[in-house]
Amino acid sequence: LLTINVGRVGFCESLPHLIPLFATLPAAVLMQEAHLAPSALAGARALVHRLLPMYCLFTGSGRRLARSGARLQAVTLVHIQLAARASLLDVSEQSAAVEPAAPDVLAHAHFIRIIDPRSDVTLLLVNCYQYQAATPVLQASLLALVSAVLARWSPQTDHVVLGGDWNASLLPRIGYACLLYTSDAADE
């Protein structure tokens, strides 16, 4: 597994430059800061198919986000061997509790359940692009969503992998808010 924050250029612009990272055929590549408009999702899928035909693209639900104007910030590419038995989890029940405070929370995280076709081992893959520290309510909302999804799906899963850009640090960082509320939420 790889996790990559592609930065301001976003998913489509960075993907051609990331091709060498796929030479070892990682099972999944979790990307954050994708800046992908839901209306551009079909084009992004076509780009993945053209550049990386051994991978399938997974990301949050584009229809509901398209109405809000939010851009998808987390994108996951899963190798076709695993993607054949992979599905994006419907977490609408879990997200309903946090969407009043963070309406675009599903643009920042998605949850993929994978069943290994050779062993039937199940994997819950979580890809998150955490909000910035200056928005502690949004950060706490995303963490609450992750906790709720894990509470719901972990008992039916053999392994859980949490990946992404958590905007967290054990050391002080210049230019970041120093809010105990956010770091306490992350510790939970």
N, C-alpha and C positions, 0 to 999 in steps of 0.2 A: 504494500500500500504506500502511496505517496500523498502528501498534502501540500498544496502550493497556493500561496496568495499571489495572484497574477498582477496585482497592483492596478493603478489607475487606467491602464490601457484596456483592461477588461478581457473577457474570455476569447472572443473571436479574433481580436488583434494579437493576442499572445500565443494562441494555440500553434500556429505554424513554427514558432520559435521553440516550442516545448517538445517537438517530435522526438529528439534524441532521448528524452527521459522515458519514452515508451519502448526503447530497444529491448529491455529486459522483460517486457510484457507483464507489468504489475497487474495484480488482480483488480485494483481500483485506484483511481487518481481523483482525490478530492480537491476541488479548486474553489477559492474564495475571491471576493471582490470582482465578481464576474461582470457586473454592470450590464446585464443582459435584459433588454426589454422583452416582455412576453411576446410581443408581435414579431420579434426577431428569432424566436425559438426554432421555427422550422428551418430557417437559414443556418442556424447554429448546428442543428442536427445534420443537415446536408454537409456542412463543413467537416464535422466529425466523421461522417461516412466516407467522405472523399479522402481526408488526410489519415484517418485511423480506422480503417474498416473493421478492425478487430475489437472495436469498442462501441458501446451504446451509451448515450447521454441520458442522465437522470437529473431532474431538478424539480423545484416546487411547482405547485399548480399554477399554470399561467393564466387561466381564464379569470379567476377571481382577482388576481393581482393586476391584470390588464386594466380592469375598471378603476383601480386605485392609482394607477400611474407608477406603481413601485417597480423597481428593476430587480431581477433575480440576482442575488449575490452569491449563492452557493450552487455549484454545478459538480456533478460526479460522473466520471467516465468509468464504466464497468466492463471488464473483458467479456467478450461474447460467451465464453465458456460458462461464466457465472451469470451473465445477464439473462441467459435462457430461462433461469429459474429465479429471477429477481423481480421484485415489485416495489414500487413506491408506496409506502404505507399511507393510508387515509388517516390523518391525525386531526381531522376537523373537530372531533369531539374534544380532544385535548387542547387544541388551539383556541377554541371558543372562549375559554376562561381568560386568556391573555390578550386576545385581539382588541378588546376595548382600549387597553393601554398601549398596545403595539399592533396596529392594524396590518402592518406589512411583515409580521413575524415569520410568515411562511416563505417570504422572499429571502430570509436569512438562514433558514435551516430546512433540511429535508431528511427523511428517514427511509432507508432502503432495507428490505428484508431479503436476504439471499439464502438460498438452499444450495449447498454444494452438490452438483449432480453426481459426483463420484461417491460421496460419503453420507449424504443427507444431513450433514451438519448445518445448522442454521446460524446465520450471522446477521446481526442488526448493525447496520452501518449508518452512523450519524455524521452529517456534514453541516457545520455551523460557521457562519460569519457573524461573530458577536458585534453588537453595537459598540460605539466608542464609549469610553469612560465618562465623557461629558453628559451622557444620557443614561443615568443609573436605573431609571424606571424601565426603559427599554431593555437594558441588560438583564435586569431581574426578570422581566417578562420572558425573554428567550430562555433563561435558565429554568424558569418554572415550566415552560413548554417541554424542554428536554427531560426534566424530572418526571413530568406527567406521562410522557411517551415511554420512558424507561420503566416506570411503574406498571404501565399497561402491557408492554410487549416483552420485557426482560424474562418473565417466567416462562415464556414460550420460545426462548432463544438460547442456543448453546453458548454463543459468544457475542459480546457487544464491543464495538469499536467506535470511540468518539474521536472525531478528527475535525480539523478546521482551524480557523483563526479566532482564538478566544479573547483577544485583546486583553490579556492578563499578563502580569509579570510579578515575580517575587521581589523585585527590586524597584525602587522609585525610577520613573522615567520622566524625562523633561517634556513638558507640554501636555501632560496627561493630568486629569483630575485626580485628586487624592481623596477618594470617598470611601470611608469604611463600609458603608452600606453595600456598595458594589462588591468589594473584595470579600465581605462576609457571605454574600449571596453566592459568589463563585466557589467559596470553600465548601458550601453545602453540597 
